[in-house]
Amino acid sequence: METHVPTLKTVQDLEQAIQRYRKSDWSSNTVFALWEAIRNAALAQTPVEQGDDRVPGEDSY
């Protein structure tokens, strides 16, 4: 049985999903759907740096 993965659009949605995830029944499929939604929202909020794979502060070594 496949569980619907919610789409989290706001920071408040993300925070609520994290709270639900922490309180979830770990034996249910819902916990994986929440994890996936949290992961997707976090990746969507992370800025992508194109072509810059340097380590911050590496020029100070």
PDB file of N, CA, C and O in Angstrom:
ATOM      1  N   MET A   1       0.841  -1.175   0.000  1.00  0.00           N
ATOM      2  CA  MET A   1       0.000   0.000   0.000  1.00  0.00           C
ATOM      3  C   MET A   1       0.888   1.241   0.000  1.00  0.00           C
ATOM      4  O   MET A   1       1.795   1.365   0.822  1.00  0.00           O
ATOM      5  N   GLU A   2       0.622   2.150  -0.919  1.00  0.00           N
ATOM      6  CA  GLU A   2       1.404   3.364  -1.050  1.00  0.00           C
ATOM      7  C   GLU A   2       0.744   4.484  -0.268  1.00  0.00           C
ATOM      8  O   GLU A   2      -0.476   4.648  -0.309  1.00  0.00           O
ATOM      9  N   THR A   3       1.555   5.252   0.445  1.00  0.00           N
ATOM     10  CA  THR A   3       1.066   6.366   1.237  1.00  0.00           C
ATOM     11  C   THR A   3       1.344   7.665   0.492  1.00  0.00           C
ATOM     12  O   THR A   3       2.406   7.833  -0.108  1.00  0.00           O
ATOM     13  N   HIS A   4       0.379   8.585   0.537  1.00  0.00           N
ATOM     14  CA  HIS A   4       0.515   9.888  -0.123  1.00  0.00           C
ATOM     15  C   HIS A   4       1.606  10.703   0.566  1.00  0.00           C
ATOM     16  O   HIS A   4       1.611  10.831   1.790  1.00  0.00           O
ATOM     17  N   VAL A   5       2.519  11.248  -0.213  1.00  0.00           N
ATOM     18  CA  VAL A   5       3.571  12.120   0.303  1.00  0.00           C
ATOM     19  C   VAL A   5       3.081  13.553   0.191  1.00  0.00           C
ATOM     20  O   VAL A   5       2.868  14.045  -0.917  1.00  0.00           O
ATOM     21  N   PRO A   6       2.897  14.237   1.323  1.00  0.00           N
ATOM     22  CA  PRO A   6       2.396  15.613   1.254  1.00  0.00           C
ATOM     23  C   PRO A   6       3.436  16.561   0.656  1.00  0.00           C
ATOM     24  O   PRO A   6       4.637  16.303   0.724  1.00  0.00           O
ATOM     25  N   THR A   7       2.962  17.650   0.074  1.00  0.00           N
ATOM     26  CA  THR A   7       3.833  18.696  -0.439  1.00  0.00           C
ATOM     27  C   THR A   7       3.850  19.819   0.585  1.00  0.00           C
ATOM     28  O   THR A   7       2.812  20.398   0.905  1.00  0.00           O
ATOM     29  N   LEU A   8       5.024  20.117   1.091  1.00  0.00           N
ATOM     30  CA  LEU A   8       5.179  21.154   2.110  1.00  0.00           C
ATOM     31  C   LEU A   8       5.624  22.434   1.425  1.00  0.00           C
ATOM     32  O   LEU A   8       6.693  22.480   0.816  1.00  0.00           O
ATOM     33  N   LYS A   9       4.805  23.475   1.524  1.00  0.00           N
ATOM     34  CA  LYS A   9       5.068  24.709   0.778  1.00  0.00           C
ATOM     35  C   LYS A   9       5.646  25.822   1.643  1.00  0.00           C
ATOM     36  O   LYS A   9       6.333  26.703   1.126  1.00  0.00           O
ATOM     37  N   THR A  10       5.385  25.803   2.941  1.00  0.00           N
ATOM     38  CA  THR A  10       5.861  26.881   3.804  1.00  0.00           C
ATOM     39  C   THR A  10       6.741  26.318   4.912  1.00  0.00           C
ATOM     40  O   THR A  10       6.769  25.112   5.157  1.00  0.00           O
ATOM     41  N   VAL A  11       7.451  27.211   5.570  1.00  0.00           N
ATOM     42  CA  VAL A  11       8.281  26.802   6.699  1.00  0.00           C
ATOM     43  C   VAL A  11       7.393  26.243   7.814  1.00  0.00           C
ATOM     44  O   VAL A  11       7.781  25.300   8.504  1.00  0.00           O
ATOM     45  N   GLN A  12       6.203  26.826   7.990  1.00  0.00           N
ATOM     46  CA  GLN A  12       5.281  26.323   9.001  1.00  0.00           C
ATOM     47  C   GLN A  12       4.839  24.899   8.676  1.00  0.00           C
ATOM     48  O   GLN A  12       4.749  24.064   9.575  1.00  0.00           O
ATOM     49  N   ASP A  13       4.561  24.611   7.405  1.00  0.00           N
ATOM     50  CA  ASP A  13       4.219  23.251   6.988  1.00  0.00           C
ATOM     51  C   ASP A  13       5.348  22.287   7.330  1.00  0.00           C
ATOM     52  O   ASP A  13       5.113  21.180   7.814  1.00  0.00           O
ATOM     53  N   LEU A  14       6.572  22.724   7.071  1.00  0.00           N
ATOM     54  CA  LEU A  14       7.741  21.891   7.345  1.00  0.00           C
ATOM     55  C   LEU A  14       7.877  21.627   8.845  1.00  0.00           C
ATOM     56  O   LEU A  14       8.117  20.491   9.252  1.00  0.00           O
ATOM     57  N   GLU A  15       7.729  22.649   9.653  1.00  0.00           N
ATOM     58  CA  GLU A  15       7.829  22.492  11.105  1.00  0.00           C
ATOM     59  C   GLU A  15       6.752  21.545  11.644  1.00  0.00           C
ATOM     60  O   GLU A  15       7.026  20.699  12.496  1.00  0.00           O
ATOM     61  N   GLN A  16       5.530  21.699  11.137  1.00  0.00           N
ATOM     62  CA  GLN A  16       4.443  20.812  11.564  1.00  0.00           C
ATOM     63  C   GLN A  16       4.716  19.368  11.155  1.00  0.00           C
ATOM     64  O   GLN A  16       4.435  18.440  11.914  1.00  0.00           O
ATOM     65  N   ALA A  17       5.259  19.180   9.970  1.00  0.00           N
ATOM     66  CA  ALA A  17       5.577  17.830   9.499  1.00  0.00           C
ATOM     67  C   ALA A  17       6.670  17.207  10.358  1.00  0.00           C
ATOM     68  O   ALA A  17       6.622  16.013  10.654  1.00  0.00           O
ATOM     69  N   ILE A  18       7.648  18.002  10.757  1.00  0.00           N
ATOM     70  CA  ILE A  18       8.715  17.497  11.631  1.00  0.00           C
ATOM     71  C   ILE A  18       8.139  17.072  12.972  1.00  0.00           C
ATOM     72  O   ILE A  18       8.518  16.027  13.502  1.00  0.00           O
ATOM     73  N   GLN A  19       7.230  17.863  13.529  1.00  0.00           N
ATOM     74  CA  GLN A  19       6.598  17.506  14.801  1.00  0.00           C
ATOM     75  C   GLN A  19       5.788  16.225  14.669  1.00  0.00           C
ATOM     76  O   GLN A  19       5.846  15.359  15.542  1.00  0.00           O
ATOM     77  N   ARG A  20       5.022  16.097  13.566  1.00  0.00           N
ATOM     78  CA  ARG A  20       4.243  14.868  13.343  1.00  0.00           C
ATOM     79  C   ARG A  20       5.161  13.665  13.159  1.00  0.00           C
ATOM     80  O   ARG A  20       4.864  12.571  13.640  1.00  0.00           O
ATOM     81  N   TYR A  21       6.280  13.871  12.462  1.00  0.00           N
ATOM     82  CA  TYR A  21       7.249  12.804  12.238  1.00  0.00           C
ATOM     83  C   TYR A  21       7.806  12.292  13.561  1.00  0.00           C
ATOM     84  O   TYR A  21       7.905  11.084  13.776  1.00  0.00           O
ATOM     85  N   ARG A  22       8.167  13.213  14.438  1.00  0.00           N
ATOM     86  CA  ARG A  22       8.734  12.827  15.739  1.00  0.00           C
ATOM     87  C   ARG A  22       7.739  12.069  16.604  1.00  0.00           C
ATOM     88  O   ARG A  22       8.132  11.231  17.416  1.00  0.00           O
ATOM     89  N   LYS A  23       6.454  12.358  16.434  1.00  0.00           N
ATOM     90  CA  LYS A  23       5.416  11.716  17.237  1.00  0.00           C
ATOM     91  C   LYS A  23       4.793  10.510  16.552  1.00  0.00           C
ATOM     92  O   LYS A  23       3.885   9.890  17.107  1.00  0.00           O
ATOM     93  N   SER A  24       5.261  10.163  15.356  1.00  0.00           N
ATOM     94  CA  SER A  24       4.643   9.107  14.550  1.00  0.00           C
ATOM     95  C   SER A  24       4.873   7.719  15.132  1.00  0.00           C
ATOM     96  O   SER A  24       5.811   7.468  15.888  1.00  0.00           O
ATOM     97  N   ASP A  25       3.965   6.835  14.739  1.00  0.00           N
ATOM     98  CA  ASP A  25       4.109   5.414  15.026  1.00  0.00           C
ATOM     99  C   ASP A  25       5.123   4.873  14.021  1.00  0.00           C
ATOM    100  O   ASP A  25       4.855   4.858  12.820  1.00  0.00           O
ATOM    101  N   TRP A  26       6.267   4.436  14.495  1.00  0.00           N
ATOM    102  CA  TRP A  26       7.366   4.033  13.628  1.00  0.00           C
ATOM    103  C   TRP A  26       7.069   2.767  12.837  1.00  0.00           C
ATOM    104  O   TRP A  26       7.828   2.418  11.933  1.00  0.00           O
ATOM    105  N   SER A  27       5.984   2.075  13.158  1.00  0.00           N
ATOM    106  CA  SER A  27       5.653   0.860  12.417  1.00  0.00           C
ATOM    107  C   SER A  27       4.673   1.130  11.273  1.00  0.00           C
ATOM    108  O   SER A  27       4.246   0.197  10.592  1.00  0.00           O
ATOM    109  N   SER A  28       4.317   2.388  11.061  1.00  0.00           N
ATOM    110  CA  SER A  28       3.355   2.712  10.003  1.00  0.00           C
ATOM    111  C   SER A  28       4.056   3.213   8.747  1.00  0.00           C
ATOM    112  O   SER A  28       5.228   3.586   8.786  1.00  0.00           O
ATOM    113  N   ASN A  29       3.340   3.217   7.647  1.00  0.00           N
ATOM    114  CA  ASN A  29       3.875   3.752   6.398  1.00  0.00           C
ATOM    115  C   ASN A  29       3.889   5.274   6.402  1.00  0.00           C
ATOM    116  O   ASN A  29       4.595   5.893   5.606  1.00  0.00           O
ATOM    117  N   THR A  30       3.123   5.869   7.284  1.00  0.00           N
ATOM    118  CA  THR A  30       3.025   7.322   7.353  1.00  0.00           C
ATOM    119  C   THR A  30       4.364   7.955   7.685  1.00  0.00           C
ATOM    120  O   THR A  30       4.686   9.025   7.167  1.00  0.00           O
ATOM    121  N   VAL A  31       5.145   7.317   8.534  1.00  0.00           N
ATOM    122  CA  VAL A  31       6.419   7.881   8.950  1.00  0.00           C
ATOM    123  C   VAL A  31       7.359   8.041   7.754  1.00  0.00           C
ATOM    124  O   VAL A  31       8.094   9.026   7.685  1.00  0.00           O
ATOM    125  N   PHE A  32       7.351   7.104   6.821  1.00  0.00           N
ATOM    126  CA  PHE A  32       8.202   7.237   5.641  1.00  0.00           C
ATOM    127  C   PHE A  32       7.711   8.354   4.735  1.00  0.00           C
ATOM    128  O   PHE A  32       8.519   9.090   4.169  1.00  0.00           O
ATOM    129  N   ALA A  33       6.411   8.488   4.592  1.00  0.00           N
ATOM    130  CA  ALA A  33       5.854   9.559   3.757  1.00  0.00           C
ATOM    131  C   ALA A  33       6.212  10.924   4.343  1.00  0.00           C
ATOM    132  O   ALA A  33       6.545  11.848   3.600  1.00  0.00           O
ATOM    133  N   LEU A  34       6.147  11.057   5.660  1.00  0.00           N
ATOM    134  CA  LEU A  34       6.530  12.319   6.296  1.00  0.00           C
ATOM    135  C   LEU A  34       8.022  12.590   6.100  1.00  0.00           C
ATOM    136  O   LEU A  34       8.423  13.715   5.803  1.00  0.00           O
ATOM    137  N   TRP A  35       8.837  11.548   6.268  1.00  0.00           N
ATOM    138  CA  TRP A  35      10.274  11.709   6.067  1.00  0.00           C
ATOM    139  C   TRP A  35      10.563  12.188   4.649  1.00  0.00           C
ATOM    140  O   TRP A  35      11.370  13.095   4.444  1.00  0.00           O
ATOM    141  N   GLU A  36       9.905  11.579   3.682  1.00  0.00           N
ATOM    142  CA  GLU A  36      10.127  11.948   2.286  1.00  0.00           C
ATOM    143  C   GLU A  36       9.689  13.387   2.016  1.00  0.00           C
ATOM    144  O   GLU A  36      10.365  14.118   1.292  1.00  0.00           O
ATOM    145  N   ALA A  37       8.559  13.793   2.596  1.00  0.00           N
ATOM    146  CA  ALA A  37       8.073  15.166   2.414  1.00  0.00           C
ATOM    147  C   ALA A  37       9.036  16.165   3.041  1.00  0.00           C
ATOM    148  O   ALA A  37       9.313  17.213   2.458  1.00  0.00           O
ATOM    149  N   ILE A  38       9.549  15.845   4.228  1.00  0.00           N
ATOM    150  CA  ILE A  38      10.505  16.722   4.913  1.00  0.00           C
ATOM    151  C   ILE A  38      11.788  16.825   4.088  1.00  0.00           C
ATOM    152  O   ILE A  38      12.336  17.915   3.925  1.00  0.00           O
ATOM    153  N   ARG A  39      12.257  15.710   3.578  1.00  0.00           N
ATOM    154  CA  ARG A  39      13.466  15.685   2.746  1.00  0.00           C
ATOM    155  C   ARG A  39      13.273  16.531   1.492  1.00  0.00           C
ATOM    156  O   ARG A  39      14.127  17.351   1.153  1.00  0.00           O
ATOM    157  N   ASN A  40      12.151  16.331   0.804  1.00  0.00           N
ATOM    158  CA  ASN A  40      11.881  17.083  -0.419  1.00  0.00           C
ATOM    159  C   ASN A  40      11.814  18.581  -0.155  1.00  0.00           C
ATOM    160  O   ASN A  40      12.348  19.377  -0.928  1.00  0.00           O
ATOM    161  N   ALA A  41      11.154  18.966   0.943  1.00  0.00           N
ATOM    162  CA  ALA A  41      11.033  20.389   1.283  1.00  0.00           C
ATOM    163  C   ALA A  41      12.392  20.976   1.636  1.00  0.00           C
ATOM    164  O   ALA A  41      12.701  22.103   1.249  1.00  0.00           O
ATOM    165  N   ALA A  42      13.202  20.223   2.363  1.00  0.00           N
ATOM    166  CA  ALA A  42      14.533  20.713   2.727  1.00  0.00           C
ATOM    167  C   ALA A  42      15.409  20.882   1.487  1.00  0.00           C
ATOM    168  O   ALA A  42      16.131  21.872   1.369  1.00  0.00           O
ATOM    169  N   LEU A  43      15.351  19.930   0.568  1.00  0.00           N
ATOM    170  CA  LEU A  43      16.134  20.040  -0.657  1.00  0.00           C
ATOM    171  C   LEU A  43      15.661  21.217  -1.515  1.00  0.00           C
ATOM    172  O   LEU A  43      16.476  21.879  -2.159  1.00  0.00           O
ATOM    173  N   ALA A  44      14.370  21.477  -1.528  1.00  0.00           N
ATOM    174  CA  ALA A  44      13.832  22.587  -2.305  1.00  0.00           C
ATOM    175  C   ALA A  44      14.258  23.928  -1.728  1.00  0.00           C
ATOM    176  O   ALA A  44      14.359  24.910  -2.463  1.00  0.00           O
ATOM    177  N   GLN A  45      14.511  23.987  -0.426  1.00  0.00           N
ATOM    178  CA  GLN A  45      14.907  25.236   0.218  1.00  0.00           C
ATOM    179  C   GLN A  45      16.406  25.472   0.164  1.00  0.00           C
ATOM    180  O   GLN A  45      16.856  26.591   0.413  1.00  0.00           O
ATOM    181  N   THR A  46      17.187  24.457  -0.155  1.00  0.00           N
ATOM    182  CA  THR A  46      18.628  24.573  -0.207  1.00  0.00           C
ATOM    183  C   THR A  46      19.041  25.223  -1.517  1.00  0.00           C
ATOM    184  O   THR A  46      18.699  24.717  -2.586  1.00  0.00           O
ATOM    185  N   PRO A  47      19.771  26.334  -1.458  1.00  0.00           N
ATOM    186  CA  PRO A  47      20.217  26.959  -2.696  1.00  0.00           C
ATOM    187  C   PRO A  47      21.248  26.073  -3.397  1.00  0.00           C
ATOM    188  O   PRO A  47      22.120  25.491  -2.751  1.00  0.00           O
ATOM    189  N   VAL A  48      21.141  25.977  -4.708  1.00  0.00           N
ATOM    190  CA  VAL A  48      22.058  25.163  -5.494  1.00  0.00           C
ATOM    191  C   VAL A  48      23.144  26.072  -6.047  1.00  0.00           C
ATOM    192  O   VAL A  48      22.861  27.059  -6.726  1.00  0.00           O
ATOM    193  N   GLU A  49      24.372  25.729  -5.752  1.00  0.00           N
ATOM    194  CA  GLU A  49      25.500  26.497  -6.276  1.00  0.00           C
ATOM    195  C   GLU A  49      26.038  25.765  -7.489  1.00  0.00           C
ATOM    196  O   GLU A  49      26.531  24.642  -7.373  1.00  0.00           O
ATOM    197  N   GLN A  50      25.950  26.382  -8.633  1.00  0.00           N
ATOM    198  CA  GLN A  50      26.359  25.773  -9.892  1.00  0.00           C
ATOM    199  C   GLN A  50      27.871  25.882 -10.069  1.00  0.00           C
ATOM    200  O   GLN A  50      28.422  26.983 -10.097  1.00  0.00           O
ATOM    201  N   GLY A  51      28.532  24.746 -10.188  1.00  0.00           N
ATOM    202  CA  GLY A  51      29.939  24.717 -10.523  1.00  0.00           C
ATOM    203  C   GLY A  51      30.889  25.154  -9.436  1.00  0.00           C
ATOM    204  O   GLY A  51      32.085  25.267  -9.704  1.00  0.00           O
ATOM    205  N   ASP A  52      30.439  25.401  -8.245  1.00  0.00           N
ATOM    206  CA  ASP A  52      31.325  25.840  -7.173  1.00  0.00           C
ATOM    207  C   ASP A  52      31.357  24.757  -6.107  1.00  0.00           C
ATOM    208  O   ASP A  52      30.481  24.697  -5.244  1.00  0.00           O
ATOM    209  N   ASP A  53      32.371  23.902  -6.173  1.00  0.00           N
ATOM    210  CA  ASP A  53      32.451  22.804  -5.225  1.00  0.00           C
ATOM    211  C   ASP A  53      33.593  22.994  -4.229  1.00  0.00           C
ATOM    212  O   ASP A  53      34.108  22.029  -3.663  1.00  0.00           O
ATOM    213  N   ARG A  54      33.974  24.236  -4.027  1.00  0.00           N
ATOM    214  CA  ARG A  54      35.043  24.539  -3.090  1.00  0.00           C
ATOM    215  C   ARG A  54      34.574  24.359  -1.651  1.00  0.00           C
ATOM    216  O   ARG A  54      33.381  24.439  -1.356  1.00  0.00           O
ATOM    217  N   VAL A  55      35.512  24.121  -0.782  1.00  0.00           N
ATOM    218  CA  VAL A  55      35.242  24.014   0.642  1.00  0.00           C
ATOM    219  C   VAL A  55      35.316  25.410   1.230  1.00  0.00           C
ATOM    220  O   VAL A  55      36.307  26.106   1.013  1.00  0.00           O
ATOM    221  N   PRO A  56      34.284  25.853   1.982  1.00  0.00           N
ATOM    222  CA  PRO A  56      34.352  27.190   2.570  1.00  0.00           C
ATOM    223  C   PRO A  56      35.588  27.330   3.467  1.00  0.00           C
ATOM    224  O   PRO A  56      35.860  26.473   4.308  1.00  0.00           O
ATOM    225  N   GLY A  57      36.308  28.394   3.276  1.00  0.00           N
ATOM    226  CA  GLY A  57      37.488  28.670   4.098  1.00  0.00           C
ATOM    227  C   GLY A  57      38.746  27.950   3.620  1.00  0.00           C
ATOM    228  O   GLY A  57      39.783  28.041   4.278  1.00  0.00           O
ATOM    229  N   GLU A  58      38.685  27.239   2.499  1.00  0.00           N
ATOM    230  CA  GLU A  58      39.870  26.495   2.064  1.00  0.00           C
ATOM    231  C   GLU A  58      41.030  27.408   1.700  1.00  0.00           C
ATOM    232  O   GLU A  58      42.187  26.989   1.738  1.00  0.00           O
ATOM    233  N   ASP A  59      40.728  28.656   1.346  1.00  0.00           N
ATOM    234  CA  ASP A  59      41.807  29.584   0.996  1.00  0.00           C
ATOM    235  C   ASP A  59      42.586  30.061   2.223  1.00  0.00           C
ATOM    236  O   ASP A  59      43.619  30.714   2.072  1.00  0.00           O
ATOM    237  N   SER A  60      42.117  29.754   3.427  1.00  0.00           N
ATOM    238  CA  SER A  60      42.803  30.172   4.640  1.00  0.00           C
ATOM    239  C   SER A  60      43.838  29.157   5.100  1.00  0.00           C
ATOM    240  O   SER A  60      44.525  29.380   6.097  1.00  0.00           O
ATOM    241  N   TYR A  61      43.958  28.034   4.378  1.00  0.00           N
ATOM    242  CA  TYR A  61      44.916  27.000   4.784  1.00  0.00           C
ATOM    243  C   TYR A  61      46.259  27.210   4.141  1.00  0.00           C
ATOM    244  O   TYR A  61      47.183  26.431   4.373  1.00  0.00           O
TER     245      TYR A  61
END
